[in-house]
Amino acid sequence: MDGIVQSSEGGAMAGSVYKVIEVIGTSDKSWEEAAKMAVEEAASHLEDLRVAEIVQLDMHMVDNKVAAYRAKVKVSFKYHRDA
């Protein structure tokens, strides 16, 4: 998913273009840890991360018990055109 990221005041960040991707993190402990893992993994492969937005939280169940927490996260990063 591509897009322009809005500033906290609602206006577009002038003079910049941002790319938005979705990543899913998992954890056997919490949604917070799942979201953190998703962002940290994205950060290890991308530069200039700017905003992370949690889009969806869910759980994976096994034998009627929670086996994993999952967090779908939109991550935006500054788009750098190839030279």
mmCIF file as gemmi writes it, N, C-alpha and C atoms, coordinates in Angstrom:
data_model
loop_
_atom_site.group_PDB
_atom_site.id
_atom_site.type_symbol
_atom_site.label_atom_id
_atom_site.label_alt_id
_atom_site.label_comp_id
_atom_site.label_asym_id
_atom_site.label_entity_id
_atom_site.label_seq_id
_atom_site.pdbx_PDB_ins_code
_atom_site.Cartn_x
_atom_site.Cartn_y
_atom_site.Cartn_z
_atom_site.occupancy
_atom_site.B_iso_or_equiv
_atom_site.pdbx_formal_charge
_atom_site.auth_seq_id
_atom_site.auth_asym_id
_atom_site.pdbx_PDB_model_num
ATOM 1 N N . MET Axp A 1 ? 0.849 -1.152 0 1 0 ? 1 A 1
ATOM 2 C CA . MET Axp A 1 ? 0 0 0 1 0 ? 1 A 1
ATOM 3 C C . MET Axp A 1 ? 0.903 1.226 0 1 0 ? 1 A 1
ATOM 4 N N . ASP Axp A 2 ? 0.735 2.129 -0.924 1 0 ? 2 A 1
ATOM 5 C CA . ASP Axp A 2 ? 1.515 3.346 -1.012 1 0 ? 2 A 1
ATOM 6 C C . ASP Axp A 2 ? 0.692 4.504 -0.484 1 0 ? 2 A 1
ATOM 7 N N . GLY Axp A 3 ? 1.356 5.534 0.051 1 0 ? 3 A 1
ATOM 8 C CA . GLY Axp A 3 ? 0.6 6.679 0.509 1 0 ? 3 A 1
ATOM 9 C C . GLY Axp A 3 ? 1.482 7.8 0.995 1 0 ? 3 A 1
ATOM 10 N N . ILE Axp A 4 ? 0.853 8.948 1.198 1 0 ? 4 A 1
ATOM 11 C CA . ILE Axp A 4 ? 1.487 10.114 1.802 1 0 ? 4 A 1
ATOM 12 C C . ILE Axp A 4 ? 1.103 10.091 3.276 1 0 ? 4 A 1
ATOM 13 N N . VAL Axp A 5 ? 2.062 10.277 4.14 1 0 ? 5 A 1
ATOM 14 C CA . VAL Axp A 5 ? 1.806 10.26 5.573 1 0 ? 5 A 1
ATOM 15 C C . VAL Axp A 5 ? 1.397 11.651 6.028 1 0 ? 5 A 1
ATOM 16 N N . GLN Axp A 6 ? 0.377 11.729 6.857 1 0 ? 6 A 1
ATOM 17 C CA . GLN Axp A 6 ? -0.091 12.994 7.398 1 0 ? 6 A 1
ATOM 18 C C . GLN Axp A 6 ? 0.642 13.288 8.703 1 0 ? 6 A 1
ATOM 19 N N . SER Axp A 7 ? 0.902 14.567 8.958 1 0 ? 7 A 1
ATOM 20 C CA . SER Axp A 7 ? 1.497 14.952 10.24 1 0 ? 7 A 1
ATOM 21 C C . SER Axp A 7 ? 0.43 14.884 11.312 1 0 ? 7 A 1
ATOM 22 N N . SER Axp A 8 ? 0.837 15.006 12.565 1 0 ? 8 A 1
ATOM 23 C CA . SER Axp A 8 ? -0.128 14.949 13.661 1 0 ? 8 A 1
ATOM 24 C C . SER Axp A 8 ? -1.125 16.101 13.605 1 0 ? 8 A 1
ATOM 25 N N . GLU Axp A 9 ? -0.792 17.193 12.915 1 0 ? 9 A 1
ATOM 26 C CA . GLU Axp A 9 ? -1.712 18.312 12.759 1 0 ? 9 A 1
ATOM 27 C C . GLU Axp A 9 ? -2.677 18.086 11.602 1 0 ? 9 A 1
ATOM 28 N N . GLY Axp A 10 ? -2.531 16.986 10.87 1 0 ? 10 A 1
ATOM 29 C CA . GLY Axp A 10 ? -3.463 16.66 9.8 1 0 ? 10 A 1
ATOM 30 C C . GLY Axp A 10 ? -2.985 17.045 8.421 1 0 ? 10 A 1
ATOM 31 N N . GLY Axp A 11 ? -1.932 17.84 8.294 1 0 ? 11 A 1
ATOM 32 C CA . GLY Axp A 11 ? -1.441 18.25 6.987 1 0 ? 11 A 1
ATOM 33 C C . GLY Axp A 11 ? -0.36 17.306 6.488 1 0 ? 11 A 1
ATOM 34 N N . ALA Axp A 12 ? -0.143 17.277 5.174 1 0 ? 12 A 1
ATOM 35 C CA . ALA Axp A 12 ? 0.91 16.435 4.609 1 0 ? 12 A 1
ATOM 36 C C . ALA Axp A 12 ? 2.265 16.995 5.002 1 0 ? 12 A 1
ATOM 37 N N . MET Axp A 13 ? 3.231 16.114 5.203 1 0 ? 13 A 1
ATOM 38 C CA . MET Axp A 13 ? 4.59 16.532 5.511 1 0 ? 13 A 1
ATOM 39 C C . MET Axp A 13 ? 5.204 17.071 4.226 1 0 ? 13 A 1
ATOM 40 N N . ALA Axp A 14 ? 5.436 18.372 4.175 1 0 ? 14 A 1
ATOM 41 C CA . ALA Axp A 14 ? 5.839 19.072 2.961 1 0 ? 14 A 1
ATOM 42 C C . ALA Axp A 14 ? 7.153 18.565 2.407 1 0 ? 14 A 1
ATOM 43 N N . GLY Axp A 15 ? 7.196 18.407 1.077 1 0 ? 15 A 1
ATOM 44 C CA . GLY Axp A 15 ? 8.429 18.097 0.38 1 0 ? 15 A 1
ATOM 45 C C . GLY Axp A 15 ? 8.94 16.684 0.522 1 0 ? 15 A 1
ATOM 46 N N . SER Axp A 16 ? 8.15 15.769 1.05 1 0 ? 16 A 1
ATOM 47 C CA . SER Axp A 16 ? 8.607 14.404 1.239 1 0 ? 16 A 1
ATOM 48 C C . SER Axp A 16 ? 7.569 13.419 0.732 1 0 ? 16 A 1
ATOM 49 N N . VAL Axp A 17 ? 8.032 12.252 0.339 1 0 ? 17 A 1
ATOM 50 C CA . VAL Axp A 17 ? 7.155 11.165 -0.068 1 0 ? 17 A 1
ATOM 51 C C . VAL Axp A 17 ? 7.479 9.97 0.812 1 0 ? 17 A 1
ATOM 52 N N . TYR Axp A 18 ? 6.447 9.277 1.27 1 0 ? 18 A 1
ATOM 53 C CA . TYR Axp A 18 ? 6.616 8.149 2.169 1 0 ? 18 A 1
ATOM 54 C C . TYR Axp A 18 ? 5.956 6.913 1.585 1 0 ? 18 A 1
ATOM 55 N N . LYS Axp A 19 ? 6.533 5.788 1.835 1 0 ? 19 A 1
ATOM 56 C CA . LYS Axp A 19 ? 5.987 4.494 1.434 1 0 ? 19 A 1
ATOM 57 C C . LYS Axp A 19 ? 5.391 3.856 2.679 1 0 ? 19 A 1
ATOM 58 N N . VAL Axp A 20 ? 4.267 3.167 2.534 1 0 ? 20 A 1
ATOM 59 C CA . VAL Axp A 20 ? 3.607 2.495 3.645 1 0 ? 20 A 1
ATOM 60 C C . VAL Axp A 20 ? 3.493 1.015 3.317 1 0 ? 20 A 1
ATOM 61 N N . ILE Axp A 21 ? 3.943 0.167 4.241 1 0 ? 21 A 1
ATOM 62 C CA . ILE Axp A 21 ? 3.808 -1.277 4.072 1 0 ? 21 A 1
ATOM 63 C C . ILE Axp A 21 ? 3.109 -1.853 5.306 1 0 ? 21 A 1
ATOM 64 N N . GLU Axp A 22 ? 2.6 -3.054 5.185 1 0 ? 22 A 1
ATOM 65 C CA . GLU Axp A 22 ? 2.022 -3.758 6.324 1 0 ? 22 A 1
ATOM 66 C C . GLU Axp A 22 ? 2.909 -4.934 6.676 1 0 ? 22 A 1
ATOM 67 N N . VAL Axp A 23 ? 3.149 -5.096 7.973 1 0 ? 23 A 1
ATOM 68 C CA . VAL Axp A 23 ? 3.899 -6.237 8.487 1 0 ? 23 A 1
ATOM 69 C C . VAL Axp A 23 ? 3.103 -6.837 9.636 1 0 ? 23 A 1
ATOM 70 N N . ILE Axp A 24 ? 3.311 -8.125 9.9 1 0 ? 24 A 1
ATOM 71 C CA . ILE Axp A 24 ? 2.621 -8.806 10.989 1 0 ? 24 A 1
ATOM 72 C C . ILE Axp A 24 ? 3.663 -9.391 11.923 1 0 ? 24 A 1
ATOM 73 N N . GLY Axp A 25 ? 3.562 -9.035 13.196 1 0 ? 25 A 1
ATOM 74 C CA . GLY Axp A 25 ? 4.442 -9.589 14.22 1 0 ? 25 A 1
ATOM 75 C C . GLY Axp A 25 ? 3.673 -10.568 15.081 1 0 ? 25 A 1
ATOM 76 N N . THR Axp A 26 ? 4.377 -11.537 15.639 1 0 ? 26 A 1
ATOM 77 C CA . THR Axp A 26 ? 3.745 -12.514 16.521 1 0 ? 26 A 1
ATOM 78 C C . THR Axp A 26 ? 4.527 -12.614 17.826 1 0 ? 26 A 1
ATOM 79 N N . SER Axp A 27 ? 3.813 -13.005 18.869 1 0 ? 27 A 1
ATOM 80 C CA . SER Axp A 27 ? 4.421 -13.189 20.182 1 0 ? 27 A 1
ATOM 81 C C . SER Axp A 27 ? 3.586 -14.184 20.974 1 0 ? 27 A 1
ATOM 82 N N . ASP Axp A 28 ? 4.23 -14.951 21.818 1 0 ? 28 A 1
ATOM 83 C CA . ASP Axp A 28 ? 3.469 -15.842 22.7 1 0 ? 28 A 1
ATOM 84 C C . ASP Axp A 28 ? 3.144 -15.164 24.028 1 0 ? 28 A 1
ATOM 85 N N . LYS Axp A 29 ? 3.534 -13.861 24.164 1 0 ? 29 A 1
ATOM 86 C CA . LYS Axp A 29 ? 3.328 -13.135 25.42 1 0 ? 29 A 1
ATOM 87 C C . LYS Axp A 29 ? 2.26 -12.056 25.355 1 0 ? 29 A 1
ATOM 88 N N . SER Axp A 30 ? 2.294 -11.188 24.294 1 0 ? 30 A 1
ATOM 89 C CA . SER Axp A 30 ? 1.352 -10.059 24.269 1 0 ? 30 A 1
ATOM 90 C C . SER Axp A 30 ? 1.257 -9.447 22.879 1 0 ? 30 A 1
ATOM 91 N N . TRP Axp A 31 ? 0.171 -8.668 22.684 1 0 ? 31 A 1
ATOM 92 C CA . TRP Axp A 31 ? 0.024 -7.912 21.436 1 0 ? 31 A 1
ATOM 93 C C . TRP Axp A 31 ? 1.083 -6.826 21.347 1 0 ? 31 A 1
ATOM 94 N N . GLU Axp A 32 ? 1.404 -6.218 22.489 1 0 ? 32 A 1
ATOM 95 C CA . GLU Axp A 32 ? 2.417 -5.17 22.505 1 0 ? 32 A 1
ATOM 96 C C . GLU Axp A 32 ? 3.762 -5.708 22.008 1 0 ? 32 A 1
ATOM 97 N N . GLU Axp A 33 ? 4.134 -6.87 22.487 1 0 ? 33 A 1
ATOM 98 C CA . GLU Axp A 33 ? 5.393 -7.48 22.033 1 0 ? 33 A 1
ATOM 99 C C . GLU Axp A 33 ? 5.317 -7.864 20.563 1 0 ? 33 A 1
ATOM 100 N N . ALA Axp A 34 ? 4.164 -8.336 20.113 1 0 ? 34 A 1
ATOM 101 C CA . ALA Axp A 34 ? 3.992 -8.693 18.7 1 0 ? 34 A 1
ATOM 102 C C . ALA Axp A 34 ? 4.171 -7.461 17.814 1 0 ? 34 A 1
ATOM 103 N N . ALA Axp A 35 ? 3.578 -6.337 18.216 1 0 ? 35 A 1
ATOM 104 C CA . ALA Axp A 35 ? 3.706 -5.096 17.44 1 0 ? 35 A 1
ATOM 105 C C . ALA Axp A 35 ? 5.149 -4.613 17.451 1 0 ? 35 A 1
ATOM 106 N N . LYS Axp A 36 ? 5.779 -4.681 18.596 1 0 ? 36 A 1
ATOM 107 C CA . LYS Axp A 36 ? 7.185 -4.255 18.713 1 0 ? 36 A 1
ATOM 108 C C . LYS Axp A 36 ? 8.078 -5.105 17.814 1 0 ? 36 A 1
ATOM 109 N N . MET Axp A 37 ? 7.85 -6.402 17.791 1 0 ? 37 A 1
ATOM 110 C CA . MET Axp A 37 ? 8.655 -7.289 16.95 1 0 ? 37 A 1
ATOM 111 C C . MET Axp A 37 ? 8.459 -6.964 15.474 1 0 ? 37 A 1
ATOM 112 N N . ALA Axp A 38 ? 7.229 -6.655 15.072 1 0 ? 38 A 1
ATOM 113 C CA . ALA Axp A 38 ? 6.96 -6.302 13.671 1 0 ? 38 A 1
ATOM 114 C C . ALA Axp A 38 ? 7.739 -5.054 13.276 1 0 ? 38 A 1
ATOM 115 N N . VAL Axp A 39 ? 7.708 -4.033 14.133 1 0 ? 39 A 1
ATOM 116 C CA . VAL Axp A 39 ? 8.393 -2.772 13.831 1 0 ? 39 A 1
ATOM 117 C C . VAL Axp A 39 ? 9.907 -2.963 13.854 1 0 ? 39 A 1
ATOM 118 N N . GLU Axp A 40 ? 10.415 -3.685 14.825 1 0 ? 40 A 1
ATOM 119 C CA . GLU Axp A 40 ? 11.864 -3.904 14.909 1 0 ? 40 A 1
ATOM 120 C C . GLU Axp A 40 ? 12.389 -4.68 13.706 1 0 ? 40 A 1
ATOM 121 N N . GLU Axp A 41 ? 11.627 -5.665 13.255 1 0 ? 41 A 1
ATOM 122 C CA . GLU Axp A 41 ? 12.049 -6.432 12.077 1 0 ? 41 A 1
ATOM 123 C C . GLU Axp A 41 ? 12.034 -5.552 10.834 1 0 ? 41 A 1
ATOM 124 N N . ALA Axp A 42 ? 10.978 -4.748 10.676 1 0 ? 42 A 1
ATOM 125 C CA . ALA Axp A 42 ? 10.924 -3.821 9.539 1 0 ? 42 A 1
ATOM 126 C C . ALA Axp A 42 ? 12.106 -2.86 9.59 1 0 ? 42 A 1
ATOM 127 N N . ALA Axp A 43 ? 12.424 -2.359 10.779 1 0 ? 43 A 1
ATOM 128 C CA . ALA Axp A 43 ? 13.521 -1.402 10.946 1 0 ? 43 A 1
ATOM 129 C C . ALA Axp A 43 ? 14.874 -2.003 10.585 1 0 ? 43 A 1
ATOM 130 N N . SER Axp A 44 ? 15.004 -3.312 10.71 1 0 ? 44 A 1
ATOM 131 C CA . SER Axp A 44 ? 16.281 -3.944 10.375 1 0 ? 44 A 1
ATOM 132 C C . SER Axp A 44 ? 16.491 -4.059 8.86 1 0 ? 44 A 1
ATOM 133 N N . HIS Axp A 45 ? 15.429 -3.799 8.076 1 0 ? 45 A 1
ATOM 134 C CA . HIS Axp A 45 ? 15.514 -3.909 6.621 1 0 ? 45 A 1
ATOM 135 C C . HIS Axp A 45 ? 15.237 -2.6 5.883 1 0 ? 45 A 1
ATOM 136 N N . LEU Axp A 46 ? 14.734 -1.6 6.594 1 0 ? 46 A 1
ATOM 137 C CA . LEU Axp A 46 ? 14.344 -0.335 5.976 1 0 ? 46 A 1
ATOM 138 C C . LEU Axp A 46 ? 15.047 0.822 6.671 1 0 ? 46 A 1
ATOM 139 N N . GLU Axp A 47 ? 15.105 1.961 5.98 1 0 ? 47 A 1
ATOM 140 C CA . GLU Axp A 47 ? 15.698 3.169 6.562 1 0 ? 47 A 1
ATOM 141 C C . GLU Axp A 47 ? 14.634 4.241 6.737 1 0 ? 47 A 1
ATOM 142 N N . ASP Axp A 48 ? 14.865 5.125 7.663 1 0 ? 48 A 1
ATOM 143 C CA . ASP Axp A 48 ? 14.02 6.306 7.881 1 0 ? 48 A 1
ATOM 144 C C . ASP Axp A 48 ? 12.571 5.965 8.205 1 0 ? 48 A 1
ATOM 145 N N . LEU Axp A 49 ? 12.352 4.99 9.106 1 0 ? 49 A 1
ATOM 146 C CA . LEU Axp A 49 ? 10.991 4.717 9.551 1 0 ? 49 A 1
ATOM 147 C C . LEU Axp A 49 ? 10.444 5.944 10.255 1 0 ? 49 A 1
ATOM 148 N N . ARG Axp A 50 ? 9.154 6.239 10.019 1 0 ? 50 A 1
ATOM 149 C CA . ARG Axp A 50 ? 8.56 7.449 10.57 1 0 ? 50 A 1
ATOM 150 C C . ARG Axp A 50 ? 7.378 7.172 11.493 1 0 ? 50 A 1
ATOM 151 N N . VAL Axp A 51 ? 6.438 6.347 11.064 1 0 ? 51 A 1
ATOM 152 C CA . VAL Axp A 51 ? 5.207 6.132 11.822 1 0 ? 51 A 1
ATOM 153 C C . VAL Axp A 51 ? 4.833 4.657 11.754 1 0 ? 51 A 1
ATOM 154 N N . ALA Axp A 52 ? 4.332 4.135 12.869 1 0 ? 52 A 1
ATOM 155 C CA . ALA Axp A 52 ? 3.776 2.78 12.895 1 0 ? 52 A 1
ATOM 156 C C . ALA Axp A 52 ? 2.351 2.873 13.43 1 0 ? 52 A 1
ATOM 157 N N . GLU Axp A 53 ? 1.43 2.217 12.739 1 0 ? 53 A 1
ATOM 158 C CA . GLU Axp A 53 ? 0.017 2.246 13.123 1 0 ? 53 A 1
ATOM 159 C C . GLU Axp A 53 ? -0.482 0.815 13.244 1 0 ? 53 A 1
ATOM 160 N N . ILE Axp A 54 ? -1.003 0.459 14.406 1 0 ? 54 A 1
ATOM 161 C CA . ILE Axp A 54 ? -1.561 -0.875 14.581 1 0 ? 54 A 1
ATOM 162 C C . ILE Axp A 54 ? -2.912 -0.918 13.882 1 0 ? 54 A 1
ATOM 163 N N . VAL Axp A 55 ? -3.044 -1.859 12.939 1 0 ? 55 A 1
ATOM 164 C CA . VAL Axp A 55 ? -4.243 -1.964 12.123 1 0 ? 55 A 1
ATOM 165 C C . VAL Axp A 55 ? -5.193 -3.027 12.66 1 0 ? 55 A 1
ATOM 166 N N . GLN Axp A 56 ? -4.622 -4.126 13.142 1 0 ? 56 A 1
ATOM 167 C CA . GLN Axp A 56 ? -5.459 -5.243 13.574 1 0 ? 56 A 1
ATOM 168 C C . GLN Axp A 56 ? -4.716 -6.051 14.623 1 0 ? 56 A 1
ATOM 169 N N . LEU Axp A 57 ? -5.462 -6.522 15.618 1 0 ? 57 A 1
ATOM 170 C CA . LEU Axp A 57 ? -4.931 -7.439 16.62 1 0 ? 57 A 1
ATOM 171 C C . LEU Axp A 57 ? -5.762 -8.709 16.568 1 0 ? 57 A 1
ATOM 172 N N . ASP Axp A 58 ? -5.092 -9.863 16.606 1 0 ? 58 A 1
ATOM 173 C CA . ASP Axp A 58 ? -5.822 -11.119 16.693 1 0 ? 58 A 1
ATOM 174 C C . ASP Axp A 58 ? -4.965 -12.151 17.412 1 0 ? 58 A 1
ATOM 175 N N . MET Axp A 59 ? -5.539 -13.325 17.612 1 0 ? 59 A 1
ATOM 176 C CA . MET Axp A 59 ? -4.832 -14.397 18.311 1 0 ? 59 A 1
ATOM 177 C C . MET Axp A 59 ? -4.932 -15.678 17.505 1 0 ? 59 A 1
ATOM 178 N N . HIS Axp A 60 ? -3.889 -16.461 17.563 1 0 ? 60 A 1
ATOM 179 C CA . HIS Axp A 60 ? -3.894 -17.797 16.972 1 0 ? 60 A 1
ATOM 180 C C . HIS Axp A 60 ? -4.223 -18.768 18.1 1 0 ? 60 A 1
ATOM 181 N N . MET Axp A 61 ? -5.202 -19.634 17.852 1 0 ? 61 A 1
ATOM 182 C CA . MET Axp A 61 ? -5.659 -20.568 18.887 1 0 ? 61 A 1
ATOM 183 C C . MET Axp A 61 ? -5.241 -21.994 18.541 1 0 ? 61 A 1
ATOM 184 N N . VAL Axp A 62 ? -4.847 -22.754 19.557 1 0 ? 62 A 1
ATOM 185 C CA . VAL Axp A 62 ? -4.546 -24.175 19.42 1 0 ? 62 A 1
ATOM 186 C C . VAL Axp A 62 ? -5.176 -24.889 20.612 1 0 ? 62 A 1
ATOM 187 N N . ASP Axp A 63 ? -5.976 -25.904 20.326 1 0 ? 63 A 1
ATOM 188 C CA . ASP Axp A 63 ? -6.671 -26.656 21.381 1 0 ? 63 A 1
ATOM 189 C C . ASP Axp A 63 ? -7.428 -25.724 22.34 1 0 ? 63 A 1
ATOM 190 N N . ASN Axp A 64 ? -8.128 -24.765 21.752 1 0 ? 64 A 1
ATOM 191 C CA . ASN Axp A 64 ? -8.955 -23.82 22.499 1 0 ? 64 A 1
ATOM 192 C C . ASN Axp A 64 ? -8.168 -22.922 23.457 1 0 ? 64 A 1
ATOM 193 N N . LYS Axp A 65 ? -6.881 -22.767 23.219 1 0 ? 65 A 1
ATOM 194 C CA . LYS Axp A 65 ? -6.042 -21.887 24.037 1 0 ? 65 A 1
ATOM 195 C C . LYS Axp A 65 ? -5.265 -20.946 23.133 1 0 ? 65 A 1
ATOM 196 N N . VAL Axp A 66 ? -4.962 -19.785 23.665 1 0 ? 66 A 1
ATOM 197 C CA . VAL Axp A 66 ? -4.179 -18.805 22.906 1 0 ? 66 A 1
ATOM 198 C C . VAL Axp A 66 ? -2.755 -19.334 22.743 1 0 ? 66 A 1
ATOM 199 N N . ALA Axp A 67 ? -2.348 -19.479 21.484 1 0 ? 67 A 1
ATOM 200 C CA . ALA Axp A 67 ? -0.992 -19.945 21.185 1 0 ? 67 A 1
ATOM 201 C C . ALA Axp A 67 ? -0.083 -18.783 20.807 1 0 ? 67 A 1
ATOM 202 N N . ALA Axp A 68 ? -0.661 -17.725 20.214 1 0 ? 68 A 1
ATOM 203 C CA . ALA Axp A 68 ? 0.143 -16.577 19.806 1 0 ? 68 A 1
ATOM 204 C C . ALA Axp A 68 ? -0.739 -15.351 19.636 1 0 ? 68 A 1
ATOM 205 N N . TYR Axp A 69 ? -0.167 -14.213 19.98 1 0 ? 69 A 1
ATOM 206 C CA . TYR Axp A 69 ? -0.781 -12.914 19.723 1 0 ? 69 A 1
ATOM 207 C C . TYR Axp A 69 ? -0.195 -12.39 18.424 1 0 ? 69 A 1
ATOM 208 N N . ARG Axp A 70 ? -1.043 -11.781 17.582 1 0 ? 70 A 1
ATOM 209 C CA . ARG Axp A 70 ? -0.57 -11.255 16.309 1 0 ? 70 A 1
ATOM 210 C C . ARG Axp A 70 ? -0.997 -9.797 16.167 1 0 ? 70 A 1
ATOM 211 N N . ALA Axp A 71 ? -0.084 -8.99 15.646 1 0 ? 71 A 1
ATOM 212 C CA . ALA Axp A 71 ? -0.377 -7.574 15.412 1 0 ? 71 A 1
ATOM 213 C C . ALA Axp A 71 ? -0.029 -7.225 13.976 1 0 ? 71 A 1
ATOM 214 N N . LYS Axp A 72 ? -1.024 -6.733 13.232 1 0 ? 72 A 1
ATOM 215 C CA . LYS Axp A 72 ? -0.784 -6.228 11.878 1 0 ? 72 A 1
ATOM 216 C C . LYS Axp A 72 ? -0.504 -4.74 12.012 1 0 ? 72 A 1
ATOM 217 N N . VAL Axp A 73 ? 0.639 -4.306 11.478 1 0 ? 73 A 1
ATOM 218 C CA . VAL Axp A 73 ? 1.103 -2.937 11.674 1 0 ? 73 A 1
ATOM 219 C C . VAL Axp A 73 ? 1.436 -2.302 10.33 1 0 ? 73 A 1
ATOM 220 N N . LYS Axp A 74 ? 0.928 -1.085 10.094 1 0 ? 74 A 1
ATOM 221 C CA . LYS Axp A 74 ? 1.35 -0.291 8.937 1 0 ? 74 A 1
ATOM 222 C C . LYS Axp A 74 ? 2.568 0.503 9.367 1 0 ? 74 A 1
ATOM 223 N N . VAL Axp A 75 ? 3.619 0.426 8.589 1 0 ? 75 A 1
ATOM 224 C CA . VAL Axp A 75 ? 4.853 1.142 8.88 1 0 ? 75 A 1
ATOM 225 C C . VAL Axp A 75 ? 5.155 2.061 7.702 1 0 ? 75 A 1
ATOM 226 N N . SER Axp A 76 ? 5.433 3.332 7.999 1 0 ? 76 A 1
ATOM 227 C CA . SER Axp A 76 ? 5.802 4.249 6.924 1 0 ? 76 A 1
ATOM 228 C C . SER Axp A 76 ? 7.277 4.585 7.037 1 0 ? 76 A 1
ATOM 229 N N . PHE Axp A 77 ? 7.881 4.792 5.881 1 0 ? 77 A 1
ATOM 230 C CA . PHE Axp A 77 ? 9.286 5.166 5.835 1 0 ? 77 A 1
ATOM 231 C C . PHE Axp A 77 ? 9.492 6.105 4.662 1 0 ? 77 A 1
ATOM 232 N N . LYS Axp A 78 ? 10.505 6.929 4.781 1 0 ? 78 A 1
ATOM 233 C CA . LYS Axp A 78 ? 10.772 7.934 3.745 1 0 ? 78 A 1
ATOM 234 C C . LYS Axp A 78 ? 11.201 7.232 2.465 1 0 ? 78 A 1
ATOM 235 N N . TYR Axp A 79 ? 10.578 7.619 1.371 1 0 ? 79 A 1
ATOM 236 C CA . TYR Axp A 79 ? 10.879 7.053 0.047 1 0 ? 79 A 1
ATOM 237 C C . TYR Axp A 79 ? 12.094 7.763 -0.531 1 0 ? 79 A 1
ATOM 238 N N . HIS Axp A 80 ? 13.106 6.983 -0.883 1 0 ? 80 A 1
ATOM 239 C CA . HIS Axp A 80 ? 14.311 7.523 -1.517 1 0 ? 80 A 1
ATOM 240 C C . HIS Axp A 80 ? 14.365 7.002 -2.948 1 0 ? 80 A 1
ATOM 241 N N . ARG Axp A 81 ? 14.282 7.886 -3.904 1 0 ? 81 A 1
ATOM 242 C CA . ARG Axp A 81 ? 14.349 7.481 -5.311 1 0 ? 81 A 1
ATOM 243 C C . ARG Axp A 81 ? 15.757 6.985 -5.613 1 0 ? 81 A 1
ATOM 244 N N . ASP Axp A 82 ? 15.862 5.875 -6.339 1 0 ? 82 A 1
ATOM 245 C CA . ASP Axp A 82 ? 17.171 5.342 -6.726 1 0 ? 82 A 1
ATOM 246 C C . ASP Axp A 82 ? 17.878 6.354 -7.624 1 0 ? 82 A 1
ATOM 247 N N . ALA Axp A 83 ? 19.172 6.53 -7.383 1 0 ? 83 A 1
ATOM 248 C CA . ALA Axp A 83 ? 19.959 7.503 -8.174 1 0 ? 83 A 1
ATOM 249 C C . ALA Axp A 83 ? 20.301 6.955 -9.52 1 0 ? 83 A 1
